[in-house]
Amino acid sequence: MIKYLTAALLGAAVLLAGCNTMAGMGKDIKAGGEKLEKAADR
C-alpha cells in the first residue's frame, strides 16, 4: 500500500512540475513571437 501511495505522490509531483515548465515555455515562445512581429513592422 505504501509503495502505491509513494508512486502516486511522485507521479503527481512530476506532472505538476511539467505543467509549470510548459507554461513558462509558452510565455517564452509568445515573447519571441512578439519580438519577431515588431521587427517585421519596421
CHARMM internal coordinates of N, CA and C (Angstrom, degrees):
IC EDIT
DIST 1 N 1 CA 1.4496
DIST 1 CA 1 C 1.5358
ANGL 1 N 1 CA 1 C 110.99
DIST 1 C 2 N 1.3121
ANGL 1 CA 1 C 2 N 115.62
DIHE 1 N 1 CA 1 C 2 N -42.96
DIST 2 N 2 CA 1.4661
ANGL 1 C 2 N 2 CA 119.39
DIHE 1 CA 1 C 2 N 2 CA -179.31
DIST 2 CA 2 C 1.5284
ANGL 2 N 2 CA 2 C 110.53
DIHE 1 C 2 N 2 CA 2 C -65.88
DIST 2 C 3 N 1.3329
ANGL 2 CA 2 C 3 N 117.56
DIHE 2 N 2 CA 2 C 3 N -35.01
DIST 3 N 3 CA 1.4634
ANGL 2 C 3 N 3 CA 120.48
DIHE 2 CA 2 C 3 N 3 CA 178.19
DIST 3 CA 3 C 1.5192
ANGL 3 N 3 CA 3 C 110.78
DIHE 2 C 3 N 3 CA 3 C -62.35
DIST 3 C 4 N 1.3310
ANGL 3 CA 3 C 4 N 117.18
DIHE 3 N 3 CA 3 C 4 N -41.59
DIST 4 N 4 CA 1.4690
ANGL 3 C 4 N 4 CA 121.02
DIHE 3 CA 3 C 4 N 4 CA -179.98
DIST 4 CA 4 C 1.5234
ANGL 4 N 4 CA 4 C 111.08
DIHE 3 C 4 N 4 CA 4 C -67.10
DIST 4 C 5 N 1.3209
ANGL 4 CA 4 C 5 N 116.76
DIHE 4 N 4 CA 4 C 5 N -40.12
DIST 5 N 5 CA 1.4618
ANGL 4 C 5 N 5 CA 120.81
DIHE 4 CA 4 C 5 N 5 CA 179.08
DIST 5 CA 5 C 1.5276
ANGL 5 N 5 CA 5 C 110.57
DIHE 4 C 5 N 5 CA 5 C -65.37
DIST 5 C 6 N 1.3184
ANGL 5 CA 5 C 6 N 116.14
DIHE 5 N 5 CA 5 C 6 N -43.64
DIST 6 N 6 CA 1.4641
ANGL 5 C 6 N 6 CA 120.32
DIHE 5 CA 5 C 6 N 6 CA 178.48
DIST 6 CA 6 C 1.5248
ANGL 6 N 6 CA 6 C 110.88
DIHE 5 C 6 N 6 CA 6 C -62.53
DIST 6 C 7 N 1.3178
ANGL 6 CA 6 C 7 N 116.56
DIHE 6 N 6 CA 6 C 7 N -43.77
DIST 7 N 7 CA 1.4662
ANGL 6 C 7 N 7 CA 120.19
DIHE 6 CA 6 C 7 N 7 CA 179.37
DIST 7 CA 7 C 1.5228
ANGL 7 N 7 CA 7 C 110.94
DIHE 6 C 7 N 7 CA 7 C -63.55
DIST 7 C 8 N 1.3254
ANGL 7 CA 7 C 8 N 117.69
DIHE 7 N 7 CA 7 C 8 N -39.78
DIST 8 N 8 CA 1.4598
ANGL 7 C 8 N 8 CA 121.36
DIHE 7 CA 7 C 8 N 8 CA 179.41
DIST 8 CA 8 C 1.5232
ANGL 8 N 8 CA 8 C 110.91
DIHE 7 C 8 N 8 CA 8 C -65.67
DIST 8 C 9 N 1.3218
ANGL 8 CA 8 C 9 N 117.43
DIHE 8 N 8 CA 8 C 9 N -41.89
DIST 9 N 9 CA 1.4664
ANGL 8 C 9 N 9 CA 120.71
DIHE 8 CA 8 C 9 N 9 CA 179.61
DIST 9 CA 9 C 1.5256
ANGL 9 N 9 CA 9 C 111.19
DIHE 8 C 9 N 9 CA 9 C -66.91
DIST 9 C 10 N 1.3161
ANGL 9 CA 9 C 10 N 116.95
DIHE 9 N 9 CA 9 C 10 N -41.14
DIST 10 N 10 CA 1.4640
ANGL 9 C 10 N 10 CA 119.68
DIHE 9 CA 9 C 10 N 10 CA 177.38
DIST 10 CA 10 C 1.5233
ANGL 10 N 10 CA 10 C 111.12
DIHE 9 C 10 N 10 CA 10 C -64.65
DIST 10 C 11 N 1.3239
ANGL 10 CA 10 C 11 N 116.72
DIHE 10 N 10 CA 10 C 11 N -40.83
DIST 11 N 11 CA 1.4601
ANGL 10 C 11 N 11 CA 120.55
DIHE 10 CA 10 C 11 N 11 CA 177.85
DIST 11 CA 11 C 1.5171
ANGL 11 N 11 CA 11 C 112.02
DIHE 10 C 11 N 11 CA 11 C -62.46
DIST 11 C 12 N 1.3275
ANGL 11 CA 11 C 12 N 116.41
DIHE 11 N 11 CA 11 C 12 N -42.24
DIST 12 N 12 CA 1.4679
ANGL 11 C 12 N 12 CA 120.67
DIHE 11 CA 11 C 12 N 12 CA 178.92
DIST 12 CA 12 C 1.5284
ANGL 12 N 12 CA 12 C 110.52
DIHE 11 C 12 N 12 CA 12 C -64.11
DIST 12 C 13 N 1.3271
ANGL 12 CA 12 C 13 N 117.19
DIHE 12 N 12 CA 12 C 13 N -40.61
DIST 13 N 13 CA 1.4638
ANGL 12 C 13 N 13 CA 120.68
DIHE 12 CA 12 C 13 N 13 CA 179.85
DIST 13 CA 13 C 1.5281
ANGL 13 N 13 CA 13 C 110.90
DIHE 12 C 13 N 13 CA 13 C -63.32
DIST 13 C 14 N 1.3235
ANGL 13 CA 13 C 14 N 116.64
DIHE 13 N 13 CA 13 C 14 N -41.33
DIST 14 N 14 CA 1.4652
ANGL 13 C 14 N 14 CA 120.45
DIHE 13 CA 13 C 14 N 14 CA 179.59
DIST 14 CA 14 C 1.5288
ANGL 14 N 14 CA 14 C 110.45
DIHE 13 C 14 N 14 CA 14 C -65.19
DIST 14 C 15 N 1.3211
ANGL 14 CA 14 C 15 N 116.66
DIHE 14 N 14 CA 14 C 15 N -43.29
DIST 15 N 15 CA 1.4663
ANGL 14 C 15 N 15 CA 119.67
DIHE 14 CA 14 C 15 N 15 CA -179.76
DIST 15 CA 15 C 1.5231
ANGL 15 N 15 CA 15 C 111.86
DIHE 14 C 15 N 15 CA 15 C -64.47
DIST 15 C 16 N 1.3253
ANGL 15 CA 15 C 16 N 117.02
DIHE 15 N 15 CA 15 C 16 N -42.17
DIST 16 N 16 CA 1.4628
ANGL 15 C 16 N 16 CA 119.73
DIHE 15 CA 15 C 16 N 16 CA 179.96
DIST 16 CA 16 C 1.5229
ANGL 16 N 16 CA 16 C 111.18
DIHE 15 C 16 N 16 CA 16 C -66.60
DIST 16 C 17 N 1.3037
ANGL 16 CA 16 C 17 N 117.58
DIHE 16 N 16 CA 16 C 17 N -39.32
DIST 17 N 17 CA 1.4678
ANGL 16 C 17 N 17 CA 120.64
DIHE 16 CA 16 C 17 N 17 CA 177.69
DIST 17 CA 17 C 1.5251
ANGL 17 N 17 CA 17 C 109.98
DIHE 16 C 17 N 17 CA 17 C -64.97
DIST 17 C 18 N 1.3197
ANGL 17 CA 17 C 18 N 117.12
DIHE 17 N 17 CA 17 C 18 N -37.64
DIST 18 N 18 CA 1.4643
ANGL 17 C 18 N 18 CA 121.03
DIHE 17 CA 17 C 18 N 18 CA 178.68
DIST 18 CA 18 C 1.5171
ANGL 18 N 18 CA 18 C 111.87
DIHE 17 C 18 N 18 CA 18 C -64.74
DIST 18 C 19 N 1.3205
ANGL 18 CA 18 C 19 N 117.42
DIHE 18 N 18 CA 18 C 19 N -36.97
DIST 19 N 19 CA 1.4647
ANGL 18 C 19 N 19 CA 120.76
DIHE 18 CA 18 C 19 N 19 CA 178.86
DIST 19 CA 19 C 1.5191
ANGL 19 N 19 CA 19 C 110.47
DIHE 18 C 19 N 19 CA 19 C -64.07
DIST 19 C 20 N 1.3195
ANGL 19 CA 19 C 20 N 117.84
DIHE 19 N 19 CA 19 C 20 N -43.12
DIST 20 N 20 CA 1.4629
ANGL 19 C 20 N 20 CA 120.76
DIHE 19 CA 19 C 20 N 20 CA 178.33
DIST 20 CA 20 C 1.5182
ANGL 20 N 20 CA 20 C 110.74
DIHE 19 C 20 N 20 CA 20 C -62.93
DIST 20 C 21 N 1.2934
ANGL 20 CA 20 C 21 N 116.60
DIHE 20 N 20 CA 20 C 21 N -40.46
DIST 21 N 21 CA 1.4608
ANGL 20 C 21 N 21 CA 120.69
DIHE 20 CA 20 C 21 N 21 CA -179.86
DIST 21 CA 21 C 1.5250
ANGL 21 N 21 CA 21 C 110.64
DIHE 20 C 21 N 21 CA 21 C -64.72
DIST 21 C 22 N 1.3069
ANGL 21 CA 21 C 22 N 117.75
DIHE 21 N 21 CA 21 C 22 N -43.99
DIST 22 N 22 CA 1.4645
ANGL 21 C 22 N 22 CA 121.49
DIHE 21 CA 21 C 22 N 22 CA -179.70
DIST 22 CA 22 C 1.5265
ANGL 22 N 22 CA 22 C 110.77
DIHE 21 C 22 N 22 CA 22 C -65.80
DIST 22 C 23 N 1.3357
ANGL 22 CA 22 C 23 N 117.32
DIHE 22 N 22 CA 22 C 23 N -38.53
DIST 23 N 23 CA 1.4689
ANGL 22 C 23 N 23 CA 119.66
DIHE 22 CA 22 C 23 N 23 CA 178.34
DIST 23 CA 23 C 1.5254
ANGL 23 N 23 CA 23 C 110.42
DIHE 22 C 23 N 23 CA 23 C -64.08
DIST 23 C 24 N 1.3115
ANGL 23 CA 23 C 24 N 117.11
DIHE 23 N 23 CA 23 C 24 N -42.19
DIST 24 N 24 CA 1.4614
ANGL 23 C 24 N 24 CA 121.04
DIHE 23 CA 23 C 24 N 24 CA 178.16
DIST 24 CA 24 C 1.5118
ANGL 24 N 24 CA 24 C 112.01
DIHE 23 C 24 N 24 CA 24 C -64.72
DIST 24 C 25 N 1.3210
ANGL 24 CA 24 C 25 N 116.22
DIHE 24 N 24 CA 24 C 25 N -39.70
DIST 25 N 25 CA 1.4597
ANGL 24 C 25 N 25 CA 120.12
DIHE 24 CA 24 C 25 N 25 CA 179.08
DIST 25 CA 25 C 1.5262
ANGL 25 N 25 CA 25 C 109.90
DIHE 24 C 25 N 25 CA 25 C -65.73
DIST 25 C 26 N 1.3237
ANGL 25 CA 25 C 26 N 117.44
DIHE 25 N 25 CA 25 C 26 N -39.01
DIST 26 N 26 CA 1.4601
ANGL 25 C 26 N 26 CA 120.93
DIHE 25 CA 25 C 26 N 26 CA 177.90
DIST 26 CA 26 C 1.5189
ANGL 26 N 26 CA 26 C 112.16
DIHE 25 C 26 N 26 CA 26 C -61.77
DIST 26 C 27 N 1.3144
ANGL 26 CA 26 C 27 N 116.46
DIHE 26 N 26 CA 26 C 27 N -40.80
DIST 27 N 27 CA 1.4737
ANGL 26 C 27 N 27 CA 120.57
DIHE 26 CA 26 C 27 N 27 CA 178.35
DIST 27 CA 27 C 1.5225
ANGL 27 N 27 CA 27 C 110.52
DIHE 26 C 27 N 27 CA 27 C -65.29
DIST 27 C 28 N 1.3385
ANGL 27 CA 27 C 28 N 116.75
DIHE 27 N 27 CA 27 C 28 N -40.64
DIST 28 N 28 CA 1.4692
ANGL 27 C 28 N 28 CA 119.96
DIHE 27 CA 27 C 28 N 28 CA 179.21
DIST 28 CA 28 C 1.5185
ANGL 28 N 28 CA 28 C 110.98
DIHE 27 C 28 N 28 CA 28 C -64.25
DIST 28 C 29 N 1.3156
ANGL 28 CA 28 C 29 N 117.16
DIHE 28 N 28 CA 28 C 29 N -42.06
DIST 29 N 29 CA 1.4690
ANGL 28 C 29 N 29 CA 120.83
DIHE 28 CA 28 C 29 N 29 CA 179.52
DIST 29 CA 29 C 1.5275
ANGL 29 N 29 CA 29 C 110.41
DIHE 28 C 29 N 29 CA 29 C -64.94
DIST 29 C 30 N 1.3248
ANGL 29 CA 29 C 30 N 116.35
DIHE 29 N 29 CA 29 C 30 N -40.09
DIST 30 N 30 CA 1.4645
ANGL 29 C 30 N 30 CA 120.44
DIHE 29 CA 29 C 30 N 30 CA 178.90
DIST 30 CA 30 C 1.5240
ANGL 30 N 30 CA 30 C 110.54
DIHE 29 C 30 N 30 CA 30 C -62.85
DIST 30 C 31 N 1.3414
ANGL 30 CA 30 C 31 N 116.41
DIHE 30 N 30 CA 30 C 31 N -44.04
DIST 31 N 31 CA 1.4691
ANGL 30 C 31 N 31 CA 120.36
DIHE 30 CA 30 C 31 N 31 CA 179.83
DIST 31 CA 31 C 1.5266
ANGL 31 N 31 CA 31 C 110.46
DIHE 30 C 31 N 31 CA 31 C -63.31
DIST 31 C 32 N 1.3250
ANGL 31 CA 31 C 32 N 116.86
DIHE 31 N 31 CA 31 C 32 N -40.17
DIST 32 N 32 CA 1.4640
ANGL 31 C 32 N 32 CA 120.08
DIHE 31 CA 31 C 32 N 32 CA 177.71
DIST 32 CA 32 C 1.5142
ANGL 32 N 32 CA 32 C 111.87
DIHE 31 C 32 N 32 CA 32 C -64.08
DIST 32 C 33 N 1.3263
ANGL 32 CA 32 C 33 N 117.16
DIHE 32 N 32 CA 32 C 33 N -39.46
DIST 33 N 33 CA 1.4613
ANGL 32 C 33 N 33 CA 121.27
DIHE 32 CA 32 C 33 N 33 CA 178.14
DIST 33 CA 33 C 1.5117
ANGL 33 N 33 CA 33 C 111.91
DIHE 32 C 33 N 33 CA 33 C -64.60
DIST 33 C 34 N 1.3219
ANGL 33 CA 33 C 34 N 116.29
DIHE 33 N 33 CA 33 C 34 N -39.51
DIST 34 N 34 CA 1.4719
ANGL 33 C 34 N 34 CA 120.08
DIHE 33 CA 33 C 34 N 34 CA 178.88
DIST 34 CA 34 C 1.5271
ANGL 34 N 34 CA 34 C 110.75
DIHE 33 C 34 N 34 CA 34 C -64.97
DIST 34 C 35 N 1.3311
ANGL 34 CA 34 C 35 N 116.98
DIHE 34 N 34 CA 34 C 35 N -39.22
DIST 35 N 35 CA 1.4703
ANGL 34 C 35 N 35 CA 119.77
DIHE 34 CA 34 C 35 N 35 CA 177.80
DIST 35 CA 35 C 1.5180
ANGL 35 N 35 CA 35 C 111.02
DIHE 34 C 35 N 35 CA 35 C -65.03
DIST 35 C 36 N 1.3338
ANGL 35 CA 35 C 36 N 116.50
DIHE 35 N 35 CA 35 C 36 N -38.15
DIST 36 N 36 CA 1.4711
ANGL 35 C 36 N 36 CA 119.45
DIHE 35 CA 35 C 36 N 36 CA 177.87
DIST 36 CA 36 C 1.5338
ANGL 36 N 36 CA 36 C 110.87
DIHE 35 C 36 N 36 CA 36 C -65.18
DIST 36 C 37 N 1.3285
ANGL 36 CA 36 C 37 N 116.25
DIHE 36 N 36 CA 36 C 37 N -39.57
DIST 37 N 37 CA 1.4641
ANGL 36 C 37 N 37 CA 119.24
DIHE 36 CA 36 C 37 N 37 CA 179.07
DIST 37 CA 37 C 1.5247
ANGL 37 N 37 CA 37 C 110.75
DIHE 36 C 37 N 37 CA 37 C -63.71
DIST 37 C 38 N 1.3310
ANGL 37 CA 37 C 38 N 117.26
DIHE 37 N 37 CA 37 C 38 N -42.95
DIST 38 N 38 CA 1.4617
ANGL 37 C 38 N 38 CA 120.78
DIHE 37 CA 37 C 38 N 38 CA 179.21
DIST 38 CA 38 C 1.5177
ANGL 38 N 38 CA 38 C 110.94
DIHE 37 C 38 N 38 CA 38 C -63.33
DIST 38 C 39 N 1.3290
ANGL 38 CA 38 C 39 N 116.80
DIHE 38 N 38 CA 38 C 39 N -39.18
DIST 39 N 39 CA 1.4699
ANGL 38 C 39 N 39 CA 120.23
DIHE 38 CA 38 C 39 N 39 CA 179.41
DIST 39 CA 39 C 1.5222
ANGL 39 N 39 CA 39 C 109.84
DIHE 38 C 39 N 39 CA 39 C -67.82
DIST 39 C 40 N 1.3200
ANGL 39 CA 39 C 40 N 118.24
DIHE 39 N 39 CA 39 C 40 N -35.74
DIST 40 N 40 CA 1.4664
ANGL 39 C 40 N 40 CA 121.09
DIHE 39 CA 39 C 40 N 40 CA -179.12
DIST 40 CA 40 C 1.5275
ANGL 40 N 40 CA 40 C 111.13
DIHE 39 C 40 N 40 CA 40 C -71.85
DIST 40 C 41 N 1.3352
ANGL 40 CA 40 C 41 N 117.40
DIHE 40 N 40 CA 40 C 41 N -27.89
DIST 41 N 41 CA 1.4635
ANGL 40 C 41 N 41 CA 120.63
DIHE 40 CA 40 C 41 N 41 CA -179.07
DIST 41 CA 41 C 1.5207
ANGL 41 N 41 CA 41 C 112.25
DIHE 40 C 41 N 41 CA 41 C -73.61
DIST 41 C 42 N 1.3003
ANGL 41 CA 41 C 42 N 117.75
DIHE 41 N 41 CA 41 C 42 N -18.82
DIST 42 N 42 CA 1.4769
ANGL 41 C 42 N 42 CA 120.35
DIHE 41 CA 41 C 42 N 42 CA -177.34
DIST 42 CA 42 C 1.4844
ANGL 42 N 42 CA 42 C 111.93
DIHE 41 C 42 N 42 CA 42 C -71.58
END
COOR INIT
IC SEED 1 N 1 CA 1 C
IC BUILD
